[in-house]
Amino acid sequence: MTSAWRRAWPIIRHWLYWTHRWLGIGGCLLFVMWFVSGVVMMYVGYPNLTDEERLAGLAPLRFEQAAVSPTAALDALPQAARVQPRRMVLEMQGGINAEPVWRIVDASGGRHTVSARDGHVPGPVDAAQAETIARAFSGHASAHWAETLERDQWTVPQGLNPLRPLHRIEVGDAAGTELYVSSRNGEVVRDTTRSERVWNWLGSVPHWIYFTPLRADPPLWHDVVVWLSAACIVSAVTGIVIGILRVRLRRRFRNGAVTPYNGWMAWHHIAGLIGGFFVLTWIISGWLSMNPNGWFQRGPGDSAAMARYTGAGKSPFPWPPAVLPSGEGEAAPREAVLLWFDGKPLLQLRDAKARVRVVDAATGGPTSIGKSDILRAAARLRPGAITQATLQTREDFHWYGHHRERIVPVWRLQFDDPARSWIYIDPASGQVAGSNDSNSRLRRWLFNAAHSLDFPWLIQYRPAWDLVVWLLSIVGTVASASGVVIGWRRLRRKPRPLAISKGLAQAGP
């Protein structure tokens, strides 16, 4: 150790301890909250209307009433909304006198509804209409309107912005279900139950710092989470350094102890050494999930390339379909999604159990899309050549369904473009089911693997994943909770009279 380092070390050590002490007082409170809420989130996610719930609430489609063609429905919209719509779906809306409607998402994300019966554009949905829709959706005649709101704790995500204001409907069932119906177009966009709401106050809300006033301002929320996480990273790093400096594995302290501390300080020291690495990786990966400084920003989608791939709009979508799809009970189609593949019009039909059937809209027969068809069309998606095409029959590290729905089997196409893109294609419909690039695959390692421990050999053999996460969370909670106790005691400690007198004497008269 050089003489310069010897002189600097006392100052460095002072600031090391000072930084850890004062950042740790607040940081340990956040760590405890994050560990406990993270365990809750393993079993109760943020309220969301799943596809299965949405489809189960829709009435069976009446194709014979859908006299308005897709082209005519688009003609009823403003000019800007007609160009290359992202999505066009036929479903039923209403109660006893439900009618088929076209749900259209335009290129900018705007949401539109057009009656498929007579082509009119419905006006805003009032409270009485929302009640009728919710009663038909839920099957409960007791469902009643509670309020109309812009957002509340369960509707803060920005994806709902095109559908606001929302009508909150209390269903009146034993589960305490509440539905949210868009006043713009009458869609049921969210459901919550009493149990979900209670558990989320212990899970997603504190874990994501997802409080309504803060989350309503996305840039502010982003900055708050990023800077709080950054401060906690500094707290964890300084704690690990101090823990290593103070531990003795060979020349032990009295009674053979590896730590010089007793009581809560000893718990904090040992648990911090054992779990410090995981605490640090969790907080760093959580910080990275907020995409600080735009490091993991994905480029905008190439809508022109997608249009070339699907061939949409080259000719009018045939309507009515060659054969009207049918079914009984739960097998009856609940929605029909208009699709194009390589210039061929397709209908994707989904029933009340979210089971999928794809038919050729022109012939009514089942689709037949081969590998050569997919490779020919997919060559238009990226500038580089396709270097590998694999029919993936099971989930792997980059294509898995731990937190989302994943199609299997799926074609995985690897390109030699600058982004080293991978495109996933549904073999049944030819639709792009997902994609990633070298940047997002790196993020997969830095966030999903490091933060959620989403390793295939763990998540495919639950409860192995649960046991590992529980064990690490307990160690992290002990290290953090002991830090909370230590910090609380320090804050409550009264200054010693001698120290006060010495301070006054040094300050002078």
N, C-alpha and C positions, 0 to 999 in steps of 0.2 A: 504494500500500500504506500503510495507516494505521500510526501509531506503535504502537498496541496490537497490531496484527498482526505488526509487526516484532519486538516483544518476545516474542510468543507463538510465532513460527515456529520458533526453535531448539528449543523444548521439543516442539512438534508433530513436527518432523522427527526428533528423537531417538526419540520413541515410535513413529513410523512405521517407522524402520529396526529398532528393537529388536523390535517386534511381528513384522515380516516375517522377521527373522533367526531367531527362536526358534520361531515357529510353522512357518516354512518348513523347518526341519531335519526335523521329523516329517512335515509336510504333503507335502514332495516325495517321501518314501518312499511315502506313500499314493498320490500322483499317478502315480508310475511303476507301481505295482501296478495301479491302476485302468486306465491306458492299455493296458498289456500284456494284462491279463486281458480287457479289453473287446474287443480284437482277436480273442482266442481265442473269445469268446462269439459272434462273428459267424458262426462255422462249427460250433461244438459247443455245443448248449444243455444246460440242466440235465436230467438223466435223467428220462424221463417215458414212461409207457406210452401211446402214441398210439392213437387209435381204430382205425387200420389194423392196428397190431400186435395189439391186443386182439381184434378181430374175426377176424383170420387164425388166432388160436390157439383159437377156439371151435369146437366141433363143429357140424355142420349141425343146425338145429332139427328136432325130431320133434313136430310139432303133434298128431299122433294120440295121443301119450302124455300130452299136457297136458289131463288130465281135469278139473283144478281150475280153476274160473272165477276171474277177477280179484276178484269180490265175495267168493267163498269164501276166497280167499287173504288178503284184508284182514281177514275175520272171524277168521282164525287169529292175528292180532296183538293186542297190548294195545290197549285202547280209544283211548288217546291217539295211537297211530300210524295209526289208520284214517281220520282226518279229513283230507281233501284232500291225499293224498300228492303229493309233487312229481313223482315219476317212478315208472313201473312198467314193467318190462322182462321179457320171457321169453327165457331162454337156456338152454344146456345146461351142466351141471356134472358133473365126474368123469372117469374114464378109460374103460375098455372098457364098463362098465355105466353110462355117463353117463345122467343123468335131467334132464328139463326143470325149471327152477326159476324162480320169480318173484323178481326183485330189486326191492325197494321202498325208495324214499327218502321218509321221512315229512316232515311240514311243518317239523319242527325240525332236519332234516338227519340224523336217525338212519337207519341202514342195517339192512334186514331181508331175510331169505331164507325163502321158503316153497316146499316141494316142489309142483310143478304136477302130479305124478303121483298123490299121495295126500293132500296137504294138511298133512303134518307139518312142524314147524319144526325144521330140523336143529340139532343141538347144536354146541359148539365143534369146530373142525377140528384134529385132532392132527397130529403131524409126518408120520406114515405117510400119512394122507389128503392132506396138502399135497404130498407127493412124488408121489402118484398124479395129482393135479390138474396139477402142473407137468409131469409126463411127457407127459400127454395134450396139454397146451397147447403145449409146445415141440416135441413129436415126437421127443424124445431119451429113450431108455430108461435112459440113464446118469444122468439128473437125480437128485440126492440132497440130502436135508435137511442144512443146515449149522448153523443155529441158530435160536432163536426170540427175538425182541427187541422192545422197545417202539419204538425208533427208532435209526437210524444216520445216517451222513452223507448218504445218498441218500433217506431217508424222513422228513426233518425237517418237511416242510410240514404245516401244521395240518389240511389237508383230509383227511389220512389218519387223524386221531384216532378217528373212529367205527369204524375197521377194525382197530385195534391190539388185541393184539400181532400181529406179523407173523412168518411163517416165511420165512427166507431159504433159497432153494433154488439150489444150484450146478448149472447145466445140464450142464456138461462138454463144451461145444462149443469149436470153435477160437477163437471170439470172446470166450470167457470170460464168457458170459452168466449173469447171476444174476436170478432171479425172486423176487418177494415175494408171498406168499399170505396173505390175511387169515385169522387163526385164528377170527374171529367168524363169517364166512360162506363162506369158501372162494374168494373172488374173487382173481384175479391182479390186483394193483393197481399194480405197478411192475416195470420191467425195466431192467437196466443191462448194459453191456458193458465189457470191460477198457479199451478205448480211451476210452469215455465217462468212466469213473472217473478215468483218468490225466489227460485233458485238462481235466476239471472242477476238478482241484486247481490248474490254472493259469488257469482261467476263472471260472466262476460262484462257486465257494467263496470265493476271496479277494475277488472283485469285490463280492459282496453281503455280505461278512464273515459267511458262512453256516456257521460252524463249529457242530457239533452241540450242545455244551454251552450256547453262547450262543443259538442259534436255538430251542432247546427252551423258552426263556423269552421269548415274543414281545414283551412290554412292554420287557424289558431290552434285547433286540436292537434294537428300534425306537429307544430312547433313545440307545444307543451309536452307531448309524449317523447319527442326526440330529445329535448333538453333534460327532462327528468331522467330518461334512460341514460343519457351521457353522464350525468352526475352520479348515478348509481354505478356505472362502469368504473369511474374513478374511485368510488368508495370500495368496490370489490377488489380492484387491483391493489390499492394501498393496503387493504386488509390481508390479502394473500402474502404480500411482501413482508409485512410485520409479523404475520404468523410464522413464516419461514425463519425470520431472524430470531424469533423468541423460542423456537422449539429446540430441544436437545434430545437426540436419539442415542448418542454415545455417552458423553459426559452429562449424565442426568442430574436433575435437581434433587433436593432432599427427598427421601423416601422413594427414590427411583422414578419420580414423576418426570414426564417429558415437557411439562409446561410449568412456568413459575407461578401460575395463577391458581386461585381457588374459587370455588362457588361458580357463580354465573360467568365470571371471566374465563374460568377453565373450560366450561361448556362452549363458550363462544370461540375460544382458541382452537380446541380440538375439532369441533363440528365444522368450523370455518376451514381448517386444513383439509379435512376429509371431503367436504362438499364444495370447497371454494372454486375448484375448476368448473364444476357443473353450474354453480351460481353464475360464474363469469360467462360461460358459453351461453347460458340461457338469456342473460341480460344483453349481451352483445348481439345475439341472433334476433332477439326481440327488437332491439334498436335498428338492426339492418332491415327488418321487415317493414319499417316505415320509409324505406328508400331514401335515407338522408343524402342530400346533395344530388339526388337523381342518379345515383350510381347504377341502379338496376332498372332504369327506365327502358321499357320496350318501345320500339318504333311503332308508328301508327300502322294499322292494317292496310294492305294494298287492296282497295276496293276494286280497282280496275283488273288486277290479277284474279281476284275472286270471281268477277263477272265473266272473265274469259274461261275460267275453270267450269263454272256452272252453266254458262250459256244462257242465263236467264234473260228474258225479255226479247229474244230473237224472234219469237212468234207469240201470239196470245195463248194464255193458258187455256186448254180445252175445258169448256164448261157447258153443261154438266158433265161429270166424268162418264166415261164409256159404260161403266157398271157402277151403280150406286151401292157403296159398301153397306153391309147390314150386320146385325148381330142381336142377340137377346141378352137382357139383364146386364150384368157387369161386362160382358163381352162386346156390347154395343159401342161403337166409336163415340168418344166424348169430344174429340177435336180432330181436325184434319189440317195438317201443316202442308202448305204448298212448297214443293222443292223442285229444283232443277239439277240435273247432272248431265254435263256435256251436251246441253241443248235438249235433253229429254225431260218432259214434265212428269213429276212424280207426286203421289199423295202419301204422306206419312200419317197413319191412323193410330191413335192411342186410345185404349179403353180405360175403364174405371180403375184398373189395377196397373195402369201405366205400361201395359204390354203394347209392343210396337208391331205394326204391320205396314209394309211399304208396297204400294201398287203403282203400276204404270197408269197415269191419268188418261192417256190416249186410248189404251186397249182394255184397261180394267184388270189385266193379268198381273201376276207377281213379277217383280223386277228381277233381272238377271244381269249383274254387273261383275265382270271378270277382272282378273289382275291386269290384263292388257288394256282394258278400258280405263282403269284407274290410272295406270302409268301414263297413258297417252294424254289424259286430261290434266293430270297433276304436273306435267312438265311445264304448264303455263303458270304455275303458282309462284315459282322462284326462278331467278335468273340462272342459277347453276344447274348442273346435271344431277339426276337422281343416282346416287352411288350405291344405295342399298334399299331393297324393298322386302320387308319381313312381315308375315302374317303372325301377329303376336296373339297367342292363345291364352295367355295368363298375364296377370299384373306383374310389373317389375319396379325397379327403383324410381323410374321417371313416369310411369303410367300406373297409378294405383288409386283405389277408391276409399281410402281411410276417411277423408273429409268431403268427398264429392262422388257423384255418380260417374262411373267409367264404363265405356263400351268394351266388351271383350267377346269375340275376337275383334281385332282392329289391325288395319294395315299401317305399319310405321315406315314412312319414306324419309330417307336421309339425303340431304342435298349438300353439294359442295360450294354453296354460295358463301359470301363473306361472313354471314351470321351463323353458318353451320346449322341450318334449320333442320328440324325434324317435324314432319307433318303426319298427323294421325287421321286416317280415313275410315269411316264406317263402311264395311263391305256390303251391308244390306242396302244402303241408300246412296253411297258415294259421297256423302257429306263430310266436310272437314270437321272432325270431332274434337280436335285440339292441336296445339303446336307448341314448340319451344325452340329456343336457340341457345347458343353457348352461354349467354348472359343469364337466362332464366334457369339453365341447368346448374350454373354456379350458385344461384340463389337457392336452388333446391337443397344443395349441401349446406349452405350457410344459415338457412332459416329452418326449413322443414325437418332436415336431419338433426341439426344442432338444437333446435328449440322444441320441436314436437316429438323428437326421437322416432321419426317415421322411417324406420329401417324395415325392409320387407320381412327379414327373419324375426322381427319383433311383432309387427302389426298383424302378420298372418297367423300368429300363434298366440292370440290372446287367450288367457290373461297374462302371458309373459310380459307384454308391453305395459299392462296396468301395474304389475308388480314392480317393474323397474322404475316407472315414473313415480309411483307411490313412495318407494324407498328413497329415491333421490330428493323428492319433495319434502319428506320428513326430515332428512338431514339438513336441507336448506332452511326449513322452517325453524329447526332447533338453533342453527347458527344465527338466524335473523332475529328470532324471538329473544334469545339471550342478549343480543345487541340492543334490542329495545329496552330490556330491563336495565342494562348497564347505563344506557343513555338517559333513561328516566331518573335513575338514581343520581347521575351526575348533574342533571338539570335541577334537581331538588336540593342538592347539597348547598348548604349555606356557607358563604365565605368565612374563613377562620378570622377571629378578631385580630390576631397577630398580623395576618396578611393585610387586613384593612388598615391597621395602624401604620404598617410599613409603607403601604401605598400612599396614605395621606402625608406621611412625613416626606416621601420622595417628591410629592406634588408641590410641597411648600405651602406657605400661607396664602 
